[in-house]
Amino acid sequence: MGKLGQLLVARGWITVQQLTRALTTQQVVGGRLGTCLLEMDSISEDNLLKGLSEQHGVPTVSLDDLRGIPDEVIALLPDKLARRCRAVPFRVVGTRLDVAMLEPRNLALQDEIAFASGKRVMVHVAHELRIVEALERYYREEASSRYSMLAERLNRARYFWERDKKPEPPKAADELGRLPPMARPAPQRPAHPAPPAPAAAPAPAPAPRRPSIQTVAMTEEERTALGSLAKPAPPAAPAASFQAAAPAAPPAMAPSLPTLASIDEVEAAFTRTHEREEVARIALSFLARNYRRAALFQVAKDKVSAWMGQGELDLPIFQKFSISLDQPSLFLNLRNGSSLHFGPLPPMPAHRELARAWGGELPRDAVALPVRINDRVVAVLYADGGLKAAKSVAGMGGIDLPHLQRLAVATGAALERCILHRKRAEAKS
């Protein structure tokens, strides 16, 4: 029973490269290793549970076990204790209480649970996401948007997998074998929502739990000044823009743009321009040095659409990309608070629509970061297909994550300067 990552690699359930990426992501955004692997779509929940069970030497808890826990079982463990112990009781058998725990080897916590419940405790292991999900549902602990979005994706994927496996879709939500969306906690267990019809559009994602942040330096007038960040790119663009490339020709960087070899040069270039289109070109020119594809998307209140792209893209298809933010996607996760997406593109309709711009293949080494102005996501930087054969531990294609995050922050600051410059110019006129 060694470390979880080594165990999963030894069983052939993940690769060394996937483990390296997950560990890198964990250093940046935190959480358990299993959560990072699930976010990267590198492992199934079943294999993750098998690994945890072998690591800790205890049985696992299934999603069905956590789906409809009786109120009298939940009442055996006080709210504060359940949240502190990261534990969820799910079944009583005689004098025995079965409990799902995040740390099943912690004997001190087991003793506290046994004392509080007056039962003999039998410990089961669950991975972090399902513990967080159950604590929110039964013990009113609010989960961050990161876990809410991941749970929504996994639950939706489980539903479609079960629908394809059976001749007919399930008739009742309780047959889905999943917990309800995490963003609706209530003291009483809510009824399970009915599954969407196969031909219907995905149900709107729940609103993020974090309070909406009112911008201080960015008024409605400034948002208007942001211009087409919230509108699709016009069909006819100036000759210097990326979109101006002929449909049959591969997209190319504007010849007048100098090659930027470091993030310091990028930040310096940002200070010399007050045009948002130029800011976008500078950011993409830096990404395109080490990636097969680089793209910038603009984020509005309810949708995300293509802005600029460079590399192996079919520009006419890319320019038409626009999706609603009421369906699961990495863009929705970033808009709702995730700090980055790092790893494969999960097989979701929104991602498949984007992948049409390069032939339909879902890349396994994609990275996306939010570009923010006053905590509001206005754009998303995206890249995939590192060009260098040897991938660095710190990131793909030789660019490490801290540099990518620095690029996203600098891009947001540059766009904000463009807005302020335009306001000052309009005030003078």
Secondary structure by P-SEA (a helix, b strand, c coil): cccaaaaaaaaccccaaaaaaaaaaaaaccccaaaaaaaaccccaaaaaaaaaaaccbbbbcccccccccccccccccaaaaaaaccccccccccbbbbbbcccccaaaaaaaaaaaccbbbbbbbcaaaaaaaaaacccccccaaaaaaaaaaaaaaaaaaaaaccccccccccccccccccccccccccccccccccccccccccccccbbbbccccaaaaaacccccccccccccccccccccccccccccccccccccaaaaaaaaaacccaaaaaaaaaaaaaccccccbbbbbccccccccccccccaaaaaaabbbbcccccaaaaaaaccccccccccccaaaaaaacccccccccbbbbbbbbccccccbbbbbcccccccccccccccccaaaaaaaaaaaaaaaaaaaaaaaaaaaac
